[in-house]
Amino acid sequence: MYLQDHWQINNELLLSFGVRYDQYDVEQVTYDNQTDSDGVSPNIGLNYDFHPNWRLTLGYAQAMRGKEVGDAFTLAQAPDWVSIDPDLDAEKVDNTEIGLNYHDEHWQVTASVYQSDIDDVIYDQLGRGVYFENIGQLETKGFELKAVYWYEDWRVQASYSNNDAELNGNTVEGYEHIGLANARGDTLGLNVNYALSDNLEMGWNFSYVSDLNDIEVLQRGVEIGWIEQTQTIDKPGYQVHDIYVQWVPLNSESLTVNLAVQNLFNEQYRDHSSVGDYNKIKGWEGVAGLYEAGRDIRVSMTYQF
């Protein structure tokens, strides 16, 4: 249940505020386990147009989440197996964001800074079978920049993002923290689009992800005795180019023909959102995310009726 209000205080200032109530009740018949939780979450935010071309946004919100239904394949049963900590607490999060936006007839520029702190993270850790418990705090913070410029038949968009995620002070990685979070290098994106005519346009996408080096891993492995000390891995950076052409042969947009070439230069890379490469660590040979697809050429046709 929730109550939310948007209050236009004057022409320049919009205030939003509200409160939400959540209740979770989960019963696992297979294990004869159950857990429940509930909580109240407030939020407040504002949009302030302090100049005809400038807008400031501020937001703060709390939220809670109890144990949700798990995947069917995690329900293998063993004698006296307990899958949920009897003292499990709900996750509680504080989200804060500040943004600044500029726009005129040719430009739209946005900058934002954010931080999210999740307490009592619910997770099924390595080495425990299926056992959901509270494992600590996940802190995520970063900033994003985005600029769009358009003039006549041209449209150019650039973006840059930085994000750091740590669980209990340790950088997260997709092997031990699969499904929870992952480390990713700073990401730069660029899109250039040009309309050759009313019916034909073409464009180029460029993505660059910077290196992530010396990521400390296997903290959980040390904790449960799988390895004596933590190790480090690297996530090499990469850059990917895509090009595309879109043709609308009829006067309406009912028929669209697209030609796209993704990963134009056949870059071999692992996406940073995938598991890093653990092959150099004894006992973890073969643990690595899959390489992304190479050059991909596609022709597609869409008809709307």
C-alpha positions as CSV (number, residue, x, y, z in Angstrom):
1,M,0.0,0.0,0.0
2,Y,1.3,3.5,-0.8
3,L,0.3,7.1,-0.7
4,Q,2.1,9.6,-3.0
5,D,1.5,13.3,-3.7
6,H,3.0,15.7,-6.2
7,W,2.6,19.3,-5.0
8,Q,3.2,22.2,-7.4
9,I,4.2,24.8,-4.9
10,N,4.7,27.5,-7.6
11,N,5.6,27.6,-11.3
12,E,9.3,26.8,-10.5
13,L,9.0,24.2,-7.7
14,L,7.5,20.8,-7.7
15,L,7.6,18.8,-4.4
16,S,6.9,15.0,-4.2
17,F,6.5,13.0,-1.1
18,G,4.9,9.8,0.1
19,V,5.0,6.7,2.2
20,R,4.7,3.0,1.3
21,Y,3.9,-0.1,3.4
22,D,5.1,-3.6,2.4
23,Q,4.4,-6.9,3.9
24,Y,6.2,-10.2,2.9
25,D,5.1,-13.7,3.9
26,V,7.0,-16.6,2.4
27,E,6.4,-20.3,3.1
28,Q,8.7,-23.0,1.6
29,V,6.7,-26.2,1.7
30,T,9.7,-28.3,0.6
31,Y,11.8,-27.3,3.6
32,D,8.9,-26.5,6.0
33,N,10.5,-23.1,6.4
34,Q,8.8,-19.7,6.6
35,T,9.6,-16.1,7.2
36,D,7.8,-12.8,7.2
37,S,8.6,-9.1,7.4
38,D,7.0,-5.7,7.0
39,G,8.0,-2.1,7.0
40,V,7.2,1.5,6.2
41,S,9.3,3.4,3.6
42,P,9.1,7.2,3.2
43,N,10.4,9.3,0.2
44,I,10.7,12.9,-0.7
45,G,12.0,14.8,-3.8
46,L,11.8,18.1,-5.6
47,N,12.3,19.5,-9.1
48,Y,13.3,23.2,-9.1
49,D,13.4,25.2,-12.3
50,F,15.6,28.0,-11.1
51,H,16.2,29.3,-14.6
52,P,14.3,28.8,-17.9
53,N,17.1,26.5,-19.1
54,W,18.1,24.9,-15.8
55,R,16.5,22.3,-13.5
56,L,17.8,21.0,-10.1
57,T,16.5,17.6,-8.9
58,L,16.9,16.2,-5.4
59,G,15.6,12.9,-4.1
60,Y,15.8,10.7,-1.0
61,A,13.9,7.4,-0.5
62,Q,13.9,4.5,1.9
63,A,12.7,1.0,0.9
64,M,12.5,-2.5,2.4
65,R,12.4,-5.9,0.8
66,G,11.7,-9.2,2.5
67,K,12.6,-12.7,1.3
68,E,11.1,-13.3,-2.1
69,V,10.2,-16.6,-3.8
70,G,13.3,-18.5,-5.0
71,D,14.0,-20.3,-8.2
72,A,12.7,-23.8,-8.6
73,F,16.1,-25.4,-9.1
74,T,17.2,-24.2,-5.6
75,L,14.6,-26.4,-4.0
76,A,16.6,-29.7,-3.8
77,Q,15.8,-31.3,-0.5
78,A,18.1,-33.0,2.0
79,P,17.3,-34.3,5.5
80,D,17.0,-31.6,8.1
81,W,18.0,-29.0,5.5
82,V,17.2,-25.4,6.5
83,S,17.2,-22.9,3.6
84,I,16.3,-19.7,5.4
85,D,17.9,-18.2,8.5
86,P,15.2,-18.3,11.2
87,D,16.4,-14.8,12.3
88,L,16.4,-13.4,8.8
89,D,15.8,-9.6,8.6
90,A,14.3,-7.7,5.7
91,E,16.7,-5.7,3.5
92,K,16.6,-1.9,4.1
93,V,17.9,0.6,1.6
94,D,18.6,4.4,1.6
95,N,18.8,6.0,-1.8
96,T,20.0,9.6,-2.4
97,E,20.3,11.3,-5.8
98,I,21.1,14.9,-6.9
99,G,20.7,15.9,-10.5
100,L,21.2,19.0,-12.7
101,N,19.7,19.5,-16.2
102,Y,20.3,22.1,-18.9
103,H,18.4,22.4,-22.1
104,D,18.0,24.8,-25.0
105,E,17.0,24.5,-28.7
106,H,20.1,22.4,-29.5
107,W,21.4,20.9,-26.2
108,Q,20.2,18.8,-23.4
109,V,22.8,18.1,-20.7
110,T,22.3,16.0,-17.5
111,A,24.6,15.3,-14.6
112,S,23.6,13.2,-11.6
113,V,25.3,11.9,-8.4
114,Y,23.8,9.0,-6.4
115,Q,24.4,6.7,-3.5
116,S,22.5,3.6,-2.4
117,D,23.2,1.7,0.9
118,I,21.4,-1.6,1.4
119,D,21.6,-3.0,4.9
120,D,21.0,-6.6,5.9
121,V,21.5,-7.9,2.3
122,I,19.7,-11.2,1.8
123,Y,21.9,-13.7,-0.1
124,D,22.7,-17.3,-0.6
125,Q,26.4,-17.5,-0.2
126,L,28.9,-20.0,-1.7
127,G,29.6,-23.1,0.4
128,R,26.3,-23.2,2.3
129,G,24.1,-25.3,0.1
130,V,20.9,-23.3,-0.2
131,Y,20.8,-21.0,2.8
132,F,19.5,-17.4,2.6
133,E,20.9,-15.1,5.3
134,N,21.8,-11.5,6.0
135,I,25.4,-10.9,4.9
136,G,26.0,-7.2,5.5
137,Q,25.9,-3.9,3.6
138,L,26.0,-3.3,-0.1
139,E,27.1,0.3,-0.9
140,T,26.8,1.6,-4.4
141,K,27.8,5.1,-5.4
142,G,28.7,6.9,-8.6
143,F,27.8,9.6,-11.1
144,E,26.5,9.9,-14.6
145,L,26.9,12.6,-17.3
146,K,24.9,12.7,-20.5
147,A,24.8,15.3,-23.3
148,V,22.6,15.4,-26.5
149,Y,23.1,17.8,-29.3
150,W,20.9,18.1,-32.4
151,Y,21.1,20.4,-35.4
152,E,19.2,20.0,-38.6
153,D,19.7,16.4,-39.7
154,W,22.3,15.5,-37.0
155,R,21.9,14.1,-33.6
156,V,24.9,13.4,-31.3
157,Q,24.7,11.8,-27.8
158,A,27.5,11.2,-25.4
159,S,27.4,9.7,-21.9
160,Y,29.9,8.8,-19.2
161,S,29.2,6.8,-16.0
162,N,31.3,5.8,-13.0
163,N,30.0,3.3,-10.5
164,D,31.6,1.7,-7.4
165,A,29.8,-1.2,-5.6
166,E,31.2,-2.7,-2.4
167,L,29.9,-5.4,-0.1
168,N,31.2,-4.9,3.4
169,G,34.0,-2.8,2.1
170,N,35.1,-5.3,-0.6
171,T,34.6,-4.7,-4.4
172,V,31.9,-7.0,-5.7
173,E,32.6,-9.5,-8.5
174,G,30.3,-11.7,-10.5
175,Y,31.6,-15.1,-9.3
176,E,31.1,-14.8,-5.5
177,H,28.4,-12.3,-5.8
178,I,26.5,-13.7,-8.8
179,G,23.0,-12.2,-9.0
180,L,23.8,-9.5,-6.5
181,A,26.2,-7.0,-8.1
182,N,29.3,-6.8,-10.2
183,A,32.3,-4.5,-10.7
184,R,32.4,-2.5,-13.9
185,G,34.9,0.0,-15.3
186,D,34.1,3.6,-16.2
187,T,31.9,3.5,-19.3
188,L,31.9,6.0,-22.2
189,G,29.2,5.9,-24.8
190,L,28.8,7.9,-28.1
191,N,26.1,7.8,-30.7
192,V,26.0,9.8,-33.9
193,N,22.9,9.7,-36.1
194,Y,22.4,11.4,-39.4
195,A,19.2,11.6,-41.5
196,L,20.0,11.4,-45.1
197,S,16.4,12.0,-46.0
198,D,12.9,11.7,-44.5
199,N,13.0,8.0,-45.2
200,L,16.6,7.0,-44.6
201,E,19.0,7.5,-41.6
202,M,22.3,6.0,-40.5
203,G,24.3,6.0,-37.3
204,W,27.3,4.8,-35.3
205,N,27.5,3.6,-31.7
206,F,30.7,3.5,-29.8
207,S,31.2,2.0,-26.3
208,Y,34.4,2.2,-24.3
209,V,34.9,0.5,-20.9
210,S,38.1,1.1,-19.0
211,D,40.3,-1.4,-17.3
212,L,39.6,-2.7,-13.8
213,N,42.9,-4.0,-12.3
214,D,43.8,-5.8,-9.0
215,I,40.3,-6.6,-7.9
216,E,40.6,-8.5,-4.6
217,V,38.5,-11.7,-4.8
218,L,37.7,-14.9,-3.0
219,Q,37.0,-13.4,0.4
220,R,34.3,-15.9,0.8
221,G,36.6,-18.7,-0.2
222,V,39.0,-17.7,2.6
223,E,36.1,-17.5,5.0
224,I,35.0,-21.1,4.4
225,G,38.5,-22.6,4.0
226,W,38.5,-23.2,0.2
227,I,41.8,-21.1,-0.1
228,E,44.3,-19.7,2.3
229,Q,44.3,-16.1,1.1
230,T,42.5,-13.7,-1.2
231,Q,43.7,-13.3,-4.8
232,T,43.5,-10.6,-7.4
233,I,42.1,-10.6,-10.9
234,D,42.0,-8.0,-13.8
235,K,39.2,-7.0,-16.1
236,P,40.7,-5.7,-19.3
237,G,39.0,-2.7,-20.9
238,Y,37.4,-2.9,-24.4
239,Q,35.8,-0.8,-27.1
240,V,33.0,-1.8,-29.4
241,H,31.7,-0.1,-32.6
242,D,28.3,-0.6,-34.1
243,I,26.8,0.9,-37.3
244,Y,23.3,0.8,-38.6
245,V,21.0,2.0,-41.4
246,Q,17.3,2.4,-41.2
247,W,15.0,2.8,-44.2
248,V,11.3,3.6,-44.2
249,P,10.3,2.8,-47.8
250,L,6.6,3.8,-47.5
251,N,5.3,7.3,-46.7
252,S,4.1,6.0,-43.3
253,E,6.2,4.2,-40.7
254,S,4.3,1.0,-41.1
255,L,7.3,-0.7,-42.9
256,T,10.8,-0.4,-41.6
257,V,13.9,-2.1,-42.9
258,N,17.1,-2.2,-40.7
259,L,20.7,-3.2,-41.4
260,A,22.9,-3.4,-38.3
261,V,26.5,-4.5,-37.9
262,Q,27.4,-5.0,-34.2
263,N,31.0,-5.3,-33.0
264,L,32.1,-4.0,-36.4
265,F,35.9,-4.7,-35.8
266,N,35.3,-8.1,-34.3
267,E,36.6,-7.2,-30.8
268,Q,37.2,-10.1,-28.5
269,Y,36.2,-9.2,-24.9
270,R,34.4,-10.2,-21.8
271,D,31.7,-7.8,-20.7
272,H,32.5,-6.4,-17.3
273,S,29.0,-7.4,-16.2
274,S,30.1,-11.0,-16.6
275,V,32.3,-13.1,-14.3
276,G,36.0,-12.1,-14.5
277,D,38.8,-14.4,-15.5
278,Y,40.0,-16.6,-12.6
279,N,42.1,-19.0,-14.7
280,K,45.4,-17.9,-13.2
281,I,44.3,-18.9,-9.7
282,K,45.1,-22.5,-8.8
283,G,41.9,-24.5,-8.2
284,W,39.8,-22.0,-10.1
285,E,40.9,-22.8,-13.6
286,G,37.9,-22.7,-15.9
287,V,36.1,-20.0,-13.9
288,A,35.6,-17.1,-16.4
289,G,32.7,-15.4,-18.1
290,L,32.1,-16.2,-21.8
291,Y,33.5,-13.9,-24.4
292,E,30.9,-11.7,-26.1
293,A,29.8,-12.4,-29.7
294,G,32.1,-11.3,-32.5
295,R,31.0,-9.3,-35.5
296,D,27.2,-9.7,-35.9
297,I,25.5,-8.6,-39.2
298,R,21.7,-8.5,-39.2
299,V,19.0,-7.4,-41.6
300,S,15.5,-7.1,-40.2
301,M,12.1,-5.9,-41.5
302,T,9.2,-4.7,-39.3
303,Y,5.7,-4.2,-40.5
304,Q,3.0,-2.6,-38.3
305,F,-0.7,-3.0,-39.0
